[in-house]
């Protein structure tokens, strides 16, 4: 429960206000969110300490060198790949800080962006879409990419695979679930008519397309690991956003589209890195000491400062992200797979831009391979070496160029 504006609301509702167009609302919602965590921080700290110590003990009993080694084993991924990924991210961090400083300056802040302005909307893109508009838009774009993807998207709309609208009792967010027995998928969204909802549909239908590629395997061989799970979904986003930005009516719409992409990219690079740093230090220290709530807040703040650099205002961060994110309380190191997926898909999209139609069969074979091979062997289908830092640099360079465009647009405005 969150006390806000004289009433009581829930955490999901208060966090959604981070996207509100009114800066006063964004700031007051952030303050109410932190106050809500302060009330439960000690009990959650006990939960986190117990869960992490259990993981440490299990790793020792099962013979894993560390919790990270266990996570990499379950991800079917080499440590060399993770080191190449994180190394490339380290190199490009200052570029993300440049974006954050440019956004801060555009919003009137001199000492970096306050945490509560991370998702502040910019530009203007207020057009509303119906589900029929969404269908027509996606079919037009995907028709130029691959007929199988086009036809599957058409089936998803025509055969009611998609639960579109919010309603009482329905979970928030969006989700795809493969149904192997029917060789179909079911997609949940909370469609509200914004362009972002079309992007969300593209994302979830990317998962459905991934499902289609692996349904031909025996049932026991249809599960892919966390790092490759976001490949087709993020690739679909790249296809849609590239078309949308190219068709933008004016600079204001182009700015809104690019900023929404950069806001998401900053989360899967900077914020994910901060979460990885936090979890790594918790595991390093937990075996020898109990980490109380103040200590956990200190670890989180240092992780955020290292990951966001001078892009954020160091006096307005989020010390309670360890309470906020449920990922710490389930799978171990459920953070780096997000960065992997975002950059792997962008790297594949860059390859598609170079090769054109010749890339598509290779891409589908790669998706087919995800459930029966390591991450490294899967990437080899497309001629990619995941242990080579240059691949990850190439993917990050795509975002870096968008940051340059964003900075030029806000300077112009």
Secondary structure, DSSP 8 states (H G I E B T S, - for coil): -EEETTEEE-HHHHHHGGG-S-HHHHHHHHHHHHHHHHTTHHHHHHHHHHHHHHHHHHHHHHT-SSHHHHHHHHTT--HHHHHHHHHHHHHHHHHHHHHHHHHHHHHT-SSSB-GGGTT---S-------HHHHHHHHHHHHHTT-HHHHHHHHHHHHTT-EE-S--TT--SS-EEEEETTTTEEEEE----SSHHHHHHHHHHHHHHHHHHHHTTS-GGG----TTTTTHHHHHHHHHHHHHHHHT-SSHHHHHHHHHHHHHHHHIIIIIHHHHHHHHHHHHHHHTTS---HHHHHHHHHHHHHHHHGGGB-TTS--TTHHHH-GGGGSSTT-SHHHHHHHHHHHHHHHHHHHHTTHHHHHHHHHHHHTTTS-HHHHHHTTT--TT-HHHHHHHHHHHHHHHHHHHHHHHH-
